[in-house]
Amino acid sequence: GALMHFARRHLPALHKRNSSINKEVGGSKLRLLSLSSVPSEGDQTVIVETIESLLPMQKAVVPIQFLSELLQNAIMLSASADCRSNIERRIGLQLEQANLKDLLLPNLAYNLDTLYDIDCVQRILEHFILREQSSRSIIPPMTSDDDEHVIDSPSLTPMMMVARLMDDYLAEIAADVNLKASKFQNLAEALPSYARISHDGFYRAIDIYLKVCFL
């Protein structure tokens, strides 16, 4: 909690999320003081990397919304590759707790081929899949007769939640005219076949992508 408070106080991108609170309790003088004490970009990079190094790696200790915000800061400030990779791993460990907004990370690469950083989300998803595979034995593909067992299985609930989340994400990025078919396909096929109980969201994403490509 102390690390989160420190980050939101000294990292402008996080601080902006609390600007409405500042208006209520501090007025223009407090906002001016906050802006005048903003650290330099170099100092902000050190802050991000230091906070990341102090965060526990255990699942569900740090809210995923904060991790998403911290990752966006790490990307914007060009923090070290290890720092960004570790935050991605932390998000992957509890990806089922994320919502769509947490994954809409802006693409800040020089080529700007897509609006969102799809490669980053792909890596986060791979961390999640590795976690799931290591936490239980490999389950064979399910038949239609096993659907009721799948839905009732607590061990599969995170996988199903992430499948729905990724289908929403696919539908969001499908509208990007610069999205290559290979990237869309790789992300769509990353989850095992048993993860999706319903394919409605998946088909919706494909429909959006095809309409953007051919209309």
KAFENRA-V681908 format. One record per run of one state. SS is the DSSP state (alpha for helix, beta for strand, coil for the rest). FROM is the first residue (numbers start at 1). LEN is the number of residues. Records with the same first field share a line. If there is no record, write none. Layout:
SS->FROM-LEN ; FROM-LEN
This chain:
coil->1-1 ; 11-1 ; 26-1 ; 37-4 ; 55-9 ; 77-4 ; 94-1 ; 98-2 ; 104-2 ; 107-9 ; 117-1 ; 136-8 ; 153-1 ; 174-7 ; 189-4 ; 196-4 ; 215-1
alpha->2-9 ; 12-14 ; 27-10 ; 41-14 ; 64-13 ; 81-13 ; 95-3 ; 100-4 ; 118-18 ; 144-9 ; 154-20 ; 181-8 ; 193-3 ; 200-15
beta->106-1 ; 116-1
